[in-house]
Amino acid sequence: MRSLKAERKPSRRSSAKRARRTTTGSRIQLDRLHFGRRRGRKNPAAKMIEDLRAYFTLRRPMLLITLGFVAFTCVFALFAGGYVSRAIRAVNNGIDSAIADTGFAVSAIRVTGEKRTPPQAIFAALGFAPGQTIFSTDLWRARQKLLKLDWVSGATVTRRYPDQISVNIVEKIPFALWKSPGGFFVIQRSGAVITNQNLSAFAHLPVLVGRGAARNGALLIDAVKARRAVAARVRGMQRISDRRWNLVLDDGVVVKLPELGWQKQLDVLEHLIVDEAILERDVAEIDLRSPDNYIFILKNGREQRAAREKAA
C-alpha cells in the first residue's frame, strides 16, 4: 500500500510561503549590501584632497615642482628681508615689556671681588640692557665675556629674583714683570701674560728678561726671596739662551749663575754680600760658574780670581 503522505502534493499555499521566504531573504541580503556601501563612503574633504594629490602628482608634475619652488622662494624672501625676525623680535619685546611691568626688570647689578678690573669694563662685558627682564639675561654668554677681560681668571653670574644680577669676580695674581721683545708685561706665576697697561703700579715686582724667562722664572724668584741680602740687591733676572740665569744687581753689577746647581751659588752670593762686602768694592761682574774659583771683573776691566773654600 502506498503512503498517503508521499502521495500528497504540495499545496499552492505552501508554495507561496516558500517563495515569500526566499524573496524576503534575498531582499534582506541586498539591503545589507547596500547599507554596507553607504557606511564605506569617504569624507568629501578627504576625497577632494586625495583627488588633488593624484591630479598634481600624476598629471602635472612640473606644475607641482613650480608651485613648490614659488613657495620656497616666498619663505626665503620673508626670512632674507627680515620680516620674520622683526615679527619675532616685536613679539619678544612685547612679552619682555609685559614681564618687566610685573617687577622682573633688571634694576641692579651687584659686583664683588674686583680690584683691578674697571667696573665699566665689567658692565660692558655683561651687556645687559636697561629695563631688560631678568629671565632674558644670558648668564652663560655674560660669563664668557667676563673671562676675556685681562684681569679676570674666574667669574660667576647669577640671578637674584626678582630684579638683581649678582656677579663675583676672581682676579689673576700679578707675579712679575716680563721684558719681552714686544715690551713689558705683567705676568702670572705660570708665566701667562696678564696685561701691559698701568705698569707703573707694578714697579715693585721682580723683573724677568729674555726668552723663556717668564716660563721658568718662578723657581728663581722664590729662591732669591729666601736670601734676604740677595733679594735686597737684585733688580732683574736675565735668562741666557733659555739655559741659565744672570742676576742684575743695583749699580749694574752682573752675577753669572751656572746652568746646574745655581741654588747653591745663591748661598755663595749671600755669603759674599754679607760677610765679604763684595758689593762695596769696585766690582762690575761676579762669575760663579766655575766650580773652583770666584771670578771678579772690576769696573776698570781687570780680572781677579779667588779660590773657593773646599768643604772638609
Contacts in CASP RR format, 6 or more apart in sequence:
PFRMAT RR
TARGET T0000
AUTHOR 0000-0000-0000
METHOD contacts of the structure
MODEL  1
MRSLKAERKPSRRSSAKRARRTTTGSRIQLDRLHFGRRRGRKNPAAKMIE
DLRAYFTLRRPMLLITLGFVAFTCVFALFAGGYVSRAIRAVNNGIDSAIA
DTGFAVSAIRVTGEKRTPPQAIFAALGFAPGQTIFSTDLWRARQKLLKLD
WVSGATVTRRYPDQISVNIVEKIPFALWKSPGGFFVIQRSGAVITNQNLS
AFAHLPVLVGRGAARNGALLIDAVKARRAVAARVRGMQRISDRRWNLVLD
DGVVVKLPELGWQKQLDVLEHLIVDEAILERDVAEIDLRSPDNYIFILKN
GREQRAAREKAA
42 50 0 8 1.000
56 63 0 8 1.000
56 64 0 8 1.000
57 64 0 8 1.000
78 84 0 8 1.000
79 85 0 8 1.000
92 136 0 8 1.000
96 132 0 8 1.000
96 133 0 8 1.000
96 136 0 8 1.000
99 105 0 8 1.000
99 133 0 8 1.000
99 135 0 8 1.000
100 131 0 8 1.000
100 132 0 8 1.000
100 133 0 8 1.000
103 162 0 8 1.000
103 163 0 8 1.000
104 133 0 8 1.000
104 134 0 8 1.000
104 135 0 8 1.000
104 161 0 8 1.000
104 162 0 8 1.000
104 163 0 8 1.000
105 131 0 8 1.000
105 132 0 8 1.000
105 133 0 8 1.000
105 134 0 8 1.000
105 163 0 8 1.000
106 128 0 8 1.000
106 130 0 8 1.000
106 131 0 8 1.000
106 132 0 8 1.000
106 133 0 8 1.000
106 134 0 8 1.000
106 137 0 8 1.000
106 163 0 8 1.000
106 164 0 8 1.000
106 165 0 8 1.000
107 131 0 8 1.000
107 163 0 8 1.000
107 164 0 8 1.000
108 163 0 8 1.000
108 164 0 8 1.000
108 165 0 8 1.000
109 123 0 8 1.000
109 126 0 8 1.000
109 128 0 8 1.000
109 164 0 8 1.000
109 165 0 8 1.000
109 167 0 8 1.000
110 160 0 8 1.000
110 164 0 8 1.000
110 165 0 8 1.000
110 166 0 8 1.000
110 167 0 8 1.000
111 119 0 8 1.000
111 122 0 8 1.000
111 167 0 8 1.000
111 168 0 8 1.000
111 169 0 8 1.000
112 166 0 8 1.000
112 167 0 8 1.000
112 168 0 8 1.000
112 169 0 8 1.000
113 168 0 8 1.000
113 169 0 8 1.000
113 170 0 8 1.000
113 171 0 8 1.000
114 122 0 8 1.000
114 169 0 8 1.000
114 171 0 8 1.000
115 171 0 8 1.000
116 151 0 8 1.000
116 171 0 8 1.000
117 149 0 8 1.000
117 150 0 8 1.000
117 151 0 8 1.000
117 152 0 8 1.000
117 169 0 8 1.000
117 171 0 8 1.000
121 149 0 8 1.000
122 146 0 8 1.000
122 149 0 8 1.000
122 167 0 8 1.000
122 169 0 8 1.000
125 142 0 8 1.000
125 145 0 8 1.000
125 146 0 8 1.000
125 148 0 8 1.000
125 149 0 8 1.000
126 142 0 8 1.000
126 145 0 8 1.000
126 146 0 8 1.000
126 157 0 8 1.000
126 165 0 8 1.000
126 167 0 8 1.000
127 142 0 8 1.000
127 145 0 8 1.000
128 137 0 8 1.000
128 142 0 8 1.000
128 165 0 8 1.000
134 159 0 8 1.000
134 161 0 8 1.000
134 162 0 8 1.000
134 163 0 8 1.000
134 164 0 8 1.000
134 165 0 8 1.000
137 159 0 8 1.000
137 165 0 8 1.000
139 157 0 8 1.000
139 158 0 8 1.000
139 159 0 8 1.000
142 157 0 8 1.000
143 155 0 8 1.000
143 156 0 8 1.000
143 157 0 8 1.000
146 152 0 8 1.000
146 154 0 8 1.000
146 155 0 8 1.000
146 157 0 8 1.000
146 167 0 8 1.000
146 169 0 8 1.000
147 153 0 8 1.000
147 154 0 8 1.000
147 155 0 8 1.000
150 194 0 8 1.000
150 195 0 8 1.000
150 197 0 8 1.000
151 171 0 8 1.000
151 172 0 8 1.000
151 194 0 8 1.000
151 195 0 8 1.000
152 169 0 8 1.000
152 170 0 8 1.000
152 171 0 8 1.000
152 172 0 8 1.000
153 170 0 8 1.000
153 171 0 8 1.000
153 172 0 8 1.000
154 169 0 8 1.000
154 170 0 8 1.000
155 167 0 8 1.000
155 168 0 8 1.000
155 169 0 8 1.000
155 170 0 8 1.000
156 166 0 8 1.000
156 167 0 8 1.000
156 168 0 8 1.000
157 165 0 8 1.000
157 166 0 8 1.000
157 167 0 8 1.000
158 165 0 8 1.000
158 166 0 8 1.000
159 165 0 8 1.000
159 166 0 8 1.000
160 166 0 8 1.000
172 188 0 8 1.000
172 192 0 8 1.000
172 194 0 8 1.000
173 188 0 8 1.000
173 189 0 8 1.000
174 186 0 8 1.000
174 187 0 8 1.000
174 188 0 8 1.000
174 194 0 8 1.000
174 202 0 8 1.000
174 205 0 8 1.000
175 187 0 8 1.000
175 188 0 8 1.000
175 189 0 8 1.000
175 191 0 8 1.000
175 205 0 8 1.000
175 218 0 8 1.000
175 221 0 8 1.000
176 186 0 8 1.000
176 187 0 8 1.000
176 191 0 8 1.000
176 205 0 8 1.000
176 206 0 8 1.000
176 207 0 8 1.000
176 208 0 8 1.000
176 214 0 8 1.000
176 217 0 8 1.000
176 221 0 8 1.000
177 184 0 8 1.000
177 185 0 8 1.000
177 186 0 8 1.000
177 187 0 8 1.000
177 199 0 8 1.000
177 202 0 8 1.000
177 203 0 8 1.000
177 205 0 8 1.000
177 206 0 8 1.000
177 207 0 8 1.000
177 208 0 8 1.000
178 184 0 8 1.000
178 185 0 8 1.000
178 186 0 8 1.000
178 187 0 8 1.000
178 191 0 8 1.000
178 193 0 8 1.000
178 207 0 8 1.000
178 208 0 8 1.000
178 209 0 8 1.000
178 213 0 8 1.000
178 214 0 8 1.000
179 207 0 8 1.000
179 208 0 8 1.000
179 209 0 8 1.000
179 210 0 8 1.000
179 213 0 8 1.000
180 210 0 8 1.000
180 214 0 8 1.000
183 196 0 8 1.000
184 196 0 8 1.000
184 199 0 8 1.000
185 193 0 8 1.000
185 194 0 8 1.000
185 195 0 8 1.000
185 196 0 8 1.000
185 214 0 8 1.000
186 193 0 8 1.000
186 194 0 8 1.000
186 195 0 8 1.000
186 196 0 8 1.000
186 199 0 8 1.000
186 202 0 8 1.000
186 205 0 8 1.000
187 193 0 8 1.000
187 194 0 8 1.000
187 208 0 8 1.000
187 214 0 8 1.000
188 194 0 8 1.000
189 218 0 8 1.000
190 215 0 8 1.000
190 218 0 8 1.000
191 214 0 8 1.000
191 215 0 8 1.000
191 217 0 8 1.000
191 218 0 8 1.000
193 214 0 8 1.000
206 221 0 8 1.000
206 224 0 8 1.000
206 234 0 8 1.000
206 236 0 8 1.000
206 237 0 8 1.000
207 235 0 8 1.000
207 236 0 8 1.000
207 237 0 8 1.000
208 214 0 8 1.000
208 217 0 8 1.000
208 221 0 8 1.000
208 236 0 8 1.000
208 237 0 8 1.000
208 238 0 8 1.000
208 239 0 8 1.000
209 236 0 8 1.000
209 237 0 8 1.000
209 238 0 8 1.000
209 239 0 8 1.000
209 248 0 8 1.000
210 238 0 8 1.000
210 239 0 8 1.000
211 239 0 8 1.000
211 242 0 8 1.000
212 239 0 8 1.000
212 242 0 8 1.000
213 237 0 8 1.000
213 238 0 8 1.000
213 239 0 8 1.000
216 239 0 8 1.000
216 242 0 8 1.000
217 237 0 8 1.000
217 239 0 8 1.000
220 237 0 8 1.000
220 245 0 8 1.000
220 262 0 8 1.000
221 237 0 8 1.000
223 263 0 8 1.000
223 266 0 8 1.000
224 230 0 8 1.000
224 231 0 8 1.000
224 234 0 8 1.000
224 237 0 8 1.000
224 247 0 8 1.000
224 266 0 8 1.000
225 231 0 8 1.000
227 266 0 8 1.000
227 267 0 8 1.000
227 269 0 8 1.000
227 270 0 8 1.000
229 270 0 8 1.000
229 273 0 8 1.000
229 274 0 8 1.000
230 247 0 8 1.000
230 266 0 8 1.000
230 269 0 8 1.000
230 270 0 8 1.000
230 273 0 8 1.000
233 249 0 8 1.000
233 250 0 8 1.000
233 253 0 8 1.000
233 273 0 8 1.000
233 279 0 8 1.000
234 247 0 8 1.000
234 248 0 8 1.000
234 249 0 8 1.000
235 248 0 8 1.000
235 249 0 8 1.000
235 250 0 8 1.000
235 252 0 8 1.000
236 247 0 8 1.000
236 248 0 8 1.000
237 245 0 8 1.000
237 246 0 8 1.000
237 247 0 8 1.000
237 248 0 8 1.000
238 245 0 8 1.000
238 246 0 8 1.000
238 247 0 8 1.000
238 248 0 8 1.000
239 245 0 8 1.000
240 246 0 8 1.000
243 259 0 8 1.000
244 256 0 8 1.000
244 257 0 8 1.000
244 258 0 8 1.000
244 259 0 8 1.000
244 262 0 8 1.000
245 257 0 8 1.000
245 262 0 8 1.000
246 254 0 8 1.000
246 255 0 8 1.000
246 256 0 8 1.000
246 257 0 8 1.000
247 254 0 8 1.000
247 255 0 8 1.000
247 257 0 8 1.000
247 269 0 8 1.000
248 254 0 8 1.000
248 255 0 8 1.000
249 255 0 8 1.000
249 279 0 8 1.000
251 279 0 8 1.000
252 284 0 8 1.000
253 279 0 8 1.000
253 283 0 8 1.000
253 284 0 8 1.000
253 285 0 8 1.000
253 286 0 8 1.000
254 284 0 8 1.000
254 285 0 8 1.000
254 286 0 8 1.000
255 269 0 8 1.000
255 285 0 8 1.000
255 286 0 8 1.000
255 288 0 8 1.000
256 285 0 8 1.000
256 286 0 8 1.000
256 287 0 8 1.000
256 288 0 8 1.000
256 289 0 8 1.000
257 265 0 8 1.000
257 266 0 8 1.000
257 288 0 8 1.000
257 289 0 8 1.000
258 265 0 8 1.000
258 288 0 8 1.000
258 289 0 8 1.000
265 288 0 8 1.000
268 288 0 8 1.000
268 294 0 8 1.000
269 286 0 8 1.000
269 288 0 8 1.000
272 278 0 8 1.000
272 286 0 8 1.000
272 294 0 8 1.000
273 279 0 8 1.000
278 286 0 8 1.000
278 296 0 8 1.000
281 296 0 8 1.000
281 298 0 8 1.000
282 298 0 8 1.000
282 299 0 8 1.000
282 300 0 8 1.000
283 296 0 8 1.000
283 297 0 8 1.000
283 298 0 8 1.000
283 299 0 8 1.000
284 297 0 8 1.000
284 298 0 8 1.000
284 299 0 8 1.000
284 301 0 8 1.000
285 296 0 8 1.000
285 297 0 8 1.000
286 294 0 8 1.000
286 295 0 8 1.000
286 296 0 8 1.000
286 297 0 8 1.000
287 294 0 8 1.000
287 295 0 8 1.000
287 296 0 8 1.000
287 297 0 8 1.000
288 294 0 8 1.000
291 308 0 8 1.000
292 307 0 8 1.000
292 308 0 8 1.000
293 305 0 8 1.000
293 306 0 8 1.000
293 307 0 8 1.000
293 308 0 8 1.000
294 305 0 8 1.000
294 306 0 8 1.000
294 307 0 8 1.000
294 308 0 8 1.000
295 303 0 8 1.000
295 304 0 8 1.000
295 305 0 8 1.000
296 303 0 8 1.000
296 304 0 8 1.000
296 305 0 8 1.000
296 306 0 8 1.000
297 303 0 8 1.000
297 304 0 8 1.000
298 304 0 8 1.000
END
